[in-house]
Amino acid sequence: MLPSRRSLPVGRAFARATAVNALSAIVLAGACSGGKTAARDVAARDSAPSQAKATFGSIDITDDNGVVTHLAAPARRIISLIPSATESLIAIGAAGEMVGRTRYDTASAIASLPSVGGGIDPSIEAIVGLKPDLVLAWATDKRAGLREKLTAAGVSTFVMSTEDTTDIFRNIQSLGRLTGHDSAATAVATSVRATLDSVRLSVAGKPTPSVIYVVFPDPPMTAGPKTFIGQLIGLVGGRSIFPTTDKNWPNVAMEEIVKRDPDIVIVPVGEFKNNALDRFRKLTGWKDLRAVKEGRVVSVSADLLNRPSPAIAQSVLVLRAAVHPEFAADSSRGK
């Protein structure tokens, strides 16, 4: 999961406040073989049988902690503590079923809803007061009490984890099932897959520059080979300079980054719209990279890139433009 910091502004420790269970999938070691493998993982439909079943309108679905969530009928009063799940709900047409949000959810469709606080530190009192019939929460939040307290208050909880793009698609379908928007969820997933496949085909045969995605600059942290960020970079023809690490969000030595000297540095930037290139030109170690000296530091939106939701259809266009600048115009048009 993504380290628990707020956004990722350069020079501010790239803080991101939702310890979001965000970001994870499969980057590929080799340039060409990596892209093809990622495309298969991203574009292929899940082969596993559905975890959800309905009987006389009821829903029983197993969440990512292995707990069966039971609903007598599709949820009509939902609170999402996961920004990416919130985006998925909006995408499948279930925004109208939401009655609460976190302080990090600012989409216009739900901006008027009351906030229950943070995704991992919500107000239990505020949640219960909104009388939800379903709360979506992080599977990796190990702090005791949230699920137990909500269950004691008669509130059903469904927890979610996102470790790769397969999880993204599974979660879209699960949310569709929980809300009765099955058809819309399938349509959204199909559309996202089509975009990813189109992008994969568009970069076939192009050069595969080496890339580092900078989660934090000091100490350096990057996206590992099992993160969906890494997978999408592989899909657009980028080649990670750390293709074999077994950690999702590894700290890496600055000396090793300089030694591997990536062609492109990709920097997720949050609400503090700092000039990434100027800052990296002043940072020890980073300023020695060819990419920094020659201006190949690309800033991308942290809010877009770091939320594993249907928004990956836009994320992959942004990453393609970062790796292949000739696609920059298509990225701004969303094509």
N, C-alpha and C positions, 0 to 999 in steps of 0.2 A: 504494500500500500504506500501511498505517497507520504513522506515524512510530515509530521504535524506542524506545519507553518502556515502562514496566511496566503499571500500571493507570492509571486516570485520576482520581486523587484531587484534588479542588480544593485549591489552595494548595501542591501538591507537584509542580508542573510536569506534572501529569497523566501521570506516568511509566508506561510500559507495557513490560514486559521482553521479550516475544516480538516481534521486529521483524516481526510477523506480516504476512504477505502478505494480511492480513485485508481488510477493509472496502473495497468499491468497487462502485458501480452507477450508476443514472441518476436524479438528482433533476430535477425539472421546473421550468422557469421560471415558467410560468403556473399558477395554482392549479388550475383545473379541467382544462385540457388536460394539465398535468403529471401529475395523478393518473391520467388515463385512459391516457396513454402508459406510465407506470410499470406500471399494471395489466396492459397488454398484454405488456410485456417480462417481467414477473414471472410471469404466469399462463400465457403461451403456452409450449408445448413447443418445444424447440430444433428448428429445421428442418434443421440440418446433419446429414449422415449420421454414424453412429456411427464413432468413431475406433478402436474395438476389434473384433477378429475372433478367432475361436477355430478351431483345426484340431486334431482328435484330442486335445482337452483342453488344448492349448497356448493361450497368450494373447499376442497382440501388440497393444500399445496405445501410441499416441503421446502423450507428456506435453506439458506446457505450454512446454517448451523445444524442442519439435520432435524429441525423441529417442524412438525406439521402445524401449519396455521389453518384454522377452520373458520370459514365465514358462512353464515346462513344464506347469504346472497351477496352479489358483487358489492364491494365497498362503495359507500356514497358520502362518507365523511372521512377524508384522508389527511393525515399530517405526514409529510416527508421530511426526515432529518438528513436526507442525502441529496445534495444539490444535483447530482447527475440523475438520480431517480426522479427528482422534480422536473428536470428537463425532459425526461422520457415520458412522464405523465402528460406534460403539455403537448408533446409531439403526437401522442396517440389520442388526443382529444379528451383527456380526463382532467384538465385543469378545473373544470366546474365541480368536480368532486372533492377538491382540496378545501380544507377549512383552516389550515395553518401552514406556516413555512418557517424556515430558519432565517437568521439575519443576513445570510449570504445569498438568498434567493431574491433577485431583483427583476426578474422578467415581468414585463407589463401585465401579462395575463394573470399574475398572482400577487403583484406588488401591493395591492390593497388588503391582502389577507394579514391577520395578526401574526406577529413573530413569536415563536416560543423559545427564542434564544439561539444558541449554537447547535451545530449538528451533533457534537459529542458532549455538550454540557447544557442540554435544554432544561427548561423549567417543567418539572413534572406537574406542578400545579396548573401551569398554563395549558399544558397538553390535555390533562383530564378535564379542565374547565371548558374546552372546546368540544367535548363529547365525541371524539373520533371513533369510528368503528374499525379503523386500521391505522397503525403507525408504522412507517418504514424507517428502519434504523440500520446502523452499521453492524455487520457480522463480526468485525474485528475489534469492536469496542469492548474491551475486557473489564471495564470498570463495573463493579457489581451494582445491581439494583434496578437499572432502567427497565428491563423487560419484566422483572419480577413485580416491580411496583405497578407497571401498567396492567399486567395480568391481574393483579390483585384488585385493580380498579375496574376490571371488566373490559379492558381495551386489548384487542388483538394486535400482535406485533409480528411483522415479517422482516427478517434481517437479510441483508444483501451484501455480497462481496463481489469485487470486480478485479480479477487478476489477469484477464486477457480479453481479446475481442469476442471470443466465444461466450464469455460471461456477459458481455454487453448485450449480445443478441438474446441470450437466455433471459436476462433481466427484463428486456423489453417485452418478451412474450409472457413472462410471469406477471408483469404489471398489467398487461392486457387481460390476462386471465382473472386477476384479482379485482379488476374494475369492470369487467364485462365488455372491454374494448378489444376483444381477441382479433377481430378482422382488421381493425385499424393498426394494431400492433404488428400484425403480419405484414401489412402494407408498408409500414414504416421500415421494418427490418429489410424487406425486399428492396426498397428504394435505396437504403444505405448500402446494402451489398452491391447494388448495381453501380453506385457511384465509386465504391472502392475498386470494383473490377474494371471500370472504365479508366480510372487513374492508373491502375497497374498496367493496362494495355498501352496507355499513352506514353509511358516511360520505357517500354520494352526496347532494348537495344541501345539505350542512352548510356553515357558514362555513369559510373557508380562512385561518386566522391565519398571520402571518409568523413564521418560526422561525429561530433559530440553534442549531446543535448545536456545543457547545464542546469541541473536542478538547483544546486547551490554552488557558488564559486569558491567559498572559503569556509571550511575545508571543501575541496571539490567533491561534488556528488553528481552522478549521472543516472540515466535510465538504463537498467540492465536488460539482458536478452529476453526476459520473461515479462516485460512491461508492454502494454499496448502502445505506448509512445514508441518504443523500440520497434515493435512490429510494423507500425505505420511508416516509420522512417525507412524500414527495409522495403516496404511495399512501393514507396515512391522512388526507390533506387538509391537510397542512401546506404552507407556501409558504416556500422558502428565501429569505433576504434577500440571498444571493449566488448567484443562479440561473445566471449566465453565465460564471463563472470556468472556465478550461480546466484547472485543476489539481485533482488528487484531494483533496489536503489542504493548501489554501492558507493562508498567513499573511495576515491581513487587518488593516487599520489600525483601531485602537480608535476613532479619529475617525469612520471610515466606519460602524462598528457603531452608534455613538451617533446618527449622522445617519439611519440606516435604522431604528433603534429597533424591534427585533422585539417582537412580541406575547408570545412565549414563548422562554425560554432553557432548552435541554435540556442537562443536564450528566451525562456518564457518570462514575460514581464506582466506584472499586475497593475493595480491602480496607480502606482507611482511610476509614471511614464518616463523613466530615466532613459538617457541615451546609452544603450548597452555598449556600443562600439567605443565611445569616449571613455567609459568607465573601465572597460577591459584593457584599454591601452595604458591604464594607470595601475593595473593590478599585477603584483609580482607573479611571475611565471606566465600568466596569460598574455602579457604584453610581448612575450618572446615567440608566440605562435605566428606562423605565416598568415593564417587566416585573419588574425587580429591586425597584423601589420598591413595587410592588403585589403582590409575592409570587408572581409567575408564573415561578419558577425550579424546574424539575422535575429531580430526581435520578433517574437510571436506572442499572441495573447495567452496569458496564463489561464484565464477563465475559460477560454475556448479549448485549449490543448489539454488541460488537466482535469476535464470532466468526462468520464467515460459514458457517453450517452449517444443518442442519434446524432449529436453534434460532431461525431467523428467524420461524418460525411463532409463537413466543412473543414475540419482539422486536417484531413488528408490533402485537401487542396492547398491549404496554407503550407504544409510541410513539403508538398511537391514544389511549390514556388520557392521555398527556402533552398531546396536541393537543386532545382532546375529553374533558375530565374526567368527563363523564357516563358514560363507559365504564370508569371506574376499577375498579368491582366486577367487571366481566367480565375485566379484565386479571388480577386476583388469582385468579380462578377458571380462567383459561386458556381463555376462550370468546371 
